[in-house]
């Protein structure tokens, strides 16, 4: 069957234009530009089903290369499952994910990787791939395995949920020297974090001062900078492909370059949470926004936005990390770190178009609902979001046939209606944990429809294929 998504405002490969996309089976057959001045074809070819997308944005499906779905297959009561979290992803316009290795069991062996693949094939609503975690005991596997077999090597240079810390200099030298795969690093200097933690626990544990506002002081800018500095120094020494996960500070930006993506061997990621929140939000949200690395100052948040625009930061990924609400409600030192965010990550990024910094006035919203082209004064931001959430993740991780609206590519697509208000409620959340720091937040976009491999039923997920 051929489905025509007609008269949409398409955002793809640095362009915004009114056009149509034809889907057949699991793939895109053709894309049509309706503007004759740009060489557009006008009326497209025959179809079986027509979807009128007038006034809506048509985007490539979001590729989230950093998620913790918590499901390793052996835990009796994980905070999330592939079934629950993938459906939250689907609802938010995320069509492909790469899951992290700190699950139960940890994804550090070929057997654990294969078990996760079977789990996702059975339960996932979105396309899936996996990272393998680096440990002192599995370097032979990581360095010898076919690099197209998995997404990347995850390296924890700071302890976090699951405690997969690897900080032995000899092991790190071997990994960086011999890796044939992208290394994705969680960068926090462990000795600094632990010293800060001990000092603040002595002073504040059990007192009124034990709040989440301590988190950016425990996991401070110095800890992030030094860990990133040493990782990047190793990568440059050995010519390793290195990706710094969830960048959180302005100081780390001095370590990065803004070359084109294909010229870089050191790249960086930021999360929507570090772009959306800052340390003023701890007063209201407390442990609900406790994550590693910590959400930091307004100056850091604005610097991260500027770096995203300047090309110092290459990708946006959520670090989606659910925990049971009762665990997050413990006192600060006992509460786990992690934020569930994948259901609203695209809306969080698009909301920048409607806030005071970007200048979309409230009286423009009703018009924008009817005519998405009225967003073109903010076209550079729209194109940037798609580059960092769709195009660059596919290119950086070598994901074949996805991340772009191109004939022959998989039909992973998202239809978004701008200019409408949608408020997050507990009832609307699809996470197994059932909470989000965004409850009560009103967005000015709505995810109208999502296709994964040409289907909008959430039942057609496929494994991701990696070219490198």
N, C-alpha and C positions, 0 to 999 in steps of 0.2 A: 504494500500500500504506500502511496505517495502522499505525504502531508506537506502542505504549503503554509508556512508562517508568513503572513502577508502584511506588508505596509508597516513594518516595525522600524524603529530607529536603532540601527545596528551599530554597535561599538566594537571595533575589531581592527587590529594591526595598525593603530595610529589614525584610524578614520572613524568619523561618525556620519552616517548617511541613512536616508530612508530607503528601505529595500525589503526583499523577501528572501527566505531560505527554504529550499526544497529538501525534504528528508525522505529517504526510502530505506526500509529495513533499519539497520543500526547506524547508517552513515548519512552524511550530508552529500546530496547529489549536485546541488548548484546553489549559488548565492547571486542575487540580482540587485543591481543598483537602479532605483527608479528615477534618478535624475539624468535626463538626456544630456545635460551640459557636461556631465562627468563621464559620458559614454555609456550611460545606463541603458538597459534593455527594455524598461517599461514593463509591459505585461509578461509575466513568466509563462513557462510551459504548463501543460496539463497536470492535474493533481486529482487525488481522490478525496482528500479532506482539506478544508480551508479553515485556518485560524486567523481571525482578524486581530492583528496586533497594533492597530492604530493607537498612537499616543503612548506606546510602551517601548521600553528598551529591550533589545535582544542582545544577550551577551554570551560569550563562550562559558561553559560550565566552570565554576571555580575549582581550582586544584589546590587542596590544602595539604601541604607537604609536611605537616607537623601536628599530629593528633595523638592523644592517649585515650584510646577507647577502652582501656583497662582489661580487655578480654583476652586472656591467654588460653582459656579453655579449661583450666583446672581449679580456678577459684570458685568457691561455693556461692559467694555473694559479692561479686565485683561491683564497683561504683558505677560501671557502665558495661554494656555488652555491645557486640557488633550489631546486633539487631536494633537496639534502642538508639545508639549514637549515630549509626548510619542513616536512620530515618530522620533524626534531627538535622543531620547534614543535608540530606535531600530537601527537606522543607526550607532550608536556608539558601538553596541554590548551589551548594557544594556537590559536585558530581564525581570527584575523585579524591581519595585520601591516601596518605602514607602514614602508617601507624608505627609508633615508637616501641622499642624493645623491652621497656621496664614493666613487664606484665608478670603474671604468675601462670606458667613458668616464664622466666626471662627468655627473650628471643636471641639467644647466643649460640644456638646449635642449629644444624640443618634440620634435625627432627622437630624442633620447636617452630622453625619457620614453616615447615610443611604442615604442621598441625594448625597454625594460624591461617594458612592459605585454605585449608579445608573448612575451617570455621567461617571465614569470610565468604567463601563460595556458597555456603549454605544460608548465611544470615544477612549478608550485606545488601543494602539498597543502593549503594554507590560503588564505583570502581575502586579497587584497593591494591596497595602495594605495602611493603614492609621494609623497615631498616633492621639491620643486625647490630646488636650492641657489642662494643669492644670491651673485653675483659683481659686480665692477665693470662687467662687459660685458653683463649680461643683465637689467638693471633694467627696461628697456622691456617685455621679455617678461613678467616677473613681475607688473608693475603693469597690464598690459593683458590678460592671459589670463583666460578665464572661471574664476572662483574655484571652481566645482564640478568643474573638470577635474583637480585634484590636491589632496593632503591638506593641505599647509601649505608655508610658505617656511622652509627651514633656513638659519640664519645662524650662521656660525662667528666668534665674537668672540675665540676663542683657537685657535691652530693645533692640528690633530690629524691623524689618519690621512687622507691625501689632500690636506692643506693647502689648504683653501678659505677661508682667512682673509679677512675683509672688515672693515677698520677705518678707512677713509677717512671723516672726519666728514660731508662733503658727501653722499657716497653713502648713509651711514646715515640722515641727515636725510631724504633723498628717500624712501628705503625706508619708514621709519616714518611719514612724513607721508601717503604715497599708497597704502600697501598695503591691499588689500581682503581679504586673507587672513591667517589666524593666522601669526605669526612665531614659530618655535621656535628659541631661541638657546642655543648653547653658550657659556657665560660664564666666560672666564678672561682676565685682563688680560695681553696678550701681552708688553708691555715688562717686566713684573715676572717673568713666567715665564722669559723669555730671559735676564734679568740673573741670576736665581737659577741657571739652568742653567749659564751661563758660570762663575760663582763655584764651584759645586760640582764642575764638571768639572776646574777648575784644582786643586782640593784633593784630589779623591778618584779621578779616573779612573785606572784601572790599579792601584789599591790594594785592600786588603782592605775598605776602607770603601765601595767602589762596590757598593752593594746597593739593592734596591727600597725599603728603608726611607727613602731620600732622596726618594722621589717626593712625599710630602705636604709636603716642605720646598721642593722645586722648584716644584710647583704648589700654593702654600700658600693659607691662608684669605684673606689680603689680596688675592691675585690674583682669587679667586672673588668676593669681596664687591664689589670696585671694578667689575668687569665687570658684575655683576648690577645694581649701583646705577646705573651709567650707562645700561644697557639699559632699566631700569624708569623712570628719569627721562625718557628719550626717549619711551617708550610713554605715560607720563602727560601729557607735553607735547603729544603729537599724538593722544591717544585711541586708540592702536594696541592691537590684541589681541596680547598677548605671552605666551609660555609658556617659562619657564626650564627647560631640560633638565637632567637628572641633578644636582639640587641635592646638595651634599656637605658643607656647613658649617652650624653653628649660627648663625654671625653673619649669614648671608644671610636667615635667617627674619625678622629685624626689618624687612625690606623688604616683607613680604607681608601680606596681609589674610586673615581667615577668614570673609569673607562667603560666602553661598551661591554656588555655581558660576555661576548665571545672572546674578549681579550683578557678577562680576569681569571686568576686562579684562586683568589680570595674574595668571597662574596658574603652577603649578610642578609638576615631576615629580621623583620619586626612583626609584632603581633598587633591586631586591632586593639587589644586591651591597653598596651603601652602607648598607643596613639589616642585612645579615648579617655582614659583615666589618668589622674596624677595624684600626688600624695595628699592633696586636700580632700580627696574622696575617702580616705581611711576613716575620717570622723563619722561618716554616715554608714559606710559599707563594711568597715572593719575587715574581719578575716575573709569575707566574701571576695575581696580582691587581693588576698594574699597569694602570691605566686612567686616562682623562682625563674629568673631573677626578679627582684621586687619592682613594682611600679614606683617611679621616682618623681622628681619635681616637675612643675609646669615648664621650666626652662628645658629640662630633658625632653619632655613630650614634644614641645615645639621644635626642638633641634632634630628629633627623629622625623617629624613631618618634613622639615626642610631637606633632610638627607634623602628621604624617599623621593622627593621631587628632583633633587640634584643628581641622583644616580649613585650615591654612596651606598644606599640600601637597595637590594635587588628584588626581594620577594616579601609578600605578606602571608603569614600563616598563623593559625590560631594558638597553637600549643594547647588545644582543647583538653581539659584535664578535670573530669568530674570527681567529686568526693561526696559521701553522704552528708546531708545538711547537719546532722547531729555532730559529726566530726568537726565541721567548720565552726560550730558554735561553742567549741571548747575554748578555754583561755588561750591567748595568743601563742605561747610557747608550745602548746600541745596540739594546736590545730594544723592540719596538713596544708600544703601549698598546692594551688591549682584552681583554675577557673573554667567552668563549662561555657563555651562561647560559640560553637560552630553553627548553631541554628541562626545566629544573627550577625555573623561576621561580615557578610556582604552589606547588610543594612548599616552596620556600624561605620563601614568605610564610606558608603554613599551619603551618610548623614552629614559628612563634611561639606557637601554641596549646599546644605540647607542651614548651616550654622552661621553665626555672625562673622566668623573669619572669612568665609567665602562669599557672603553677601547676597544670597538668595533671599529676597524679601518675602514676608508672609503673604502679601497680596498676590504674589506670582504663583503660589502653589496651586490654586484652582486651575489656572491656565495651563500650568505644567502637566496637570493630570490629563488634559485633553490633547496636549501637543508636546511630546517629549523633546521636540527640537528646540523648545524654549530654554532647555538646559544648555544649549550650545555656548552661551557665554562662559560656562564652566567646563567646556569640552576638554581642556587640558587635564583637569582633575579626573574626569570620567575615563579618558584614555590611559592616564597613569594607573588608576585602580585596576583596569583590565590587564595592563602590562604586568603589574606586580602580582596579581592574583591568578592569572591565567597563562599568559604567554611565557613569562620568565620561569615560573615553576616547571613548565613542560620542557623548556630549553635546558635549564640548569640540571635537571634530573634525568634528561634523556628520555622523557616519556613519549612514546611513539603515538602519532595519530590523534593527539588531543591538545587542548589549550588554545585552539584557533577555530574560527569559522571558515573552513576551507573545503572545497569539494574533495571527497575521498577521506576526509577526517571523520571520526566518530561523531555522531549527533548528540553531543553533550551540550545542552543549551539551557539558558535561563531567561525567562520573560519577567521583566520588572515594571511595575506601574509606579511612576514617580508622582509626587504631589499629593499623595493621600496619607492620612495619619493612621498609624497602627501602633497600638500600645501593647507592650509585652506584659502578659499576665502569667501567673503560676499555671493556670489551666492550659495555656497555649504551649507550654514547654513539652518537648518530647524526650528530654534527657531522662535516664533512669533515676538520677539523683533528684530531679524535680525542682531544682532551684536555679536561679541566675541572678547576678548582681544587677542585671538589666530590668528586672521586674519593675514596672511603673514607668520605664523609659518609653517615650513616644518617638517613633521613627516617621519619616516623611516619604517612605517608599514601601511597597508591598511586593513580595515574591508571588507572582501570579501563577507561574507554571514552570515546571522543570522537566527536562528530558535527559535520561541517561541511556546512551546507545539507542536513541530514537524512540524510547518508550517513556511515557509520563506516569507509569504505574509503580515505579520503585521496585521492580522485580527483574531488572535486566542487567545487573552489575556484571562487570568482567574484570579479570586481573589486569593490572597495568603491565605493559611491556617496556623494558628499559633498553636503550640502545647502547649505553656505556656505563 
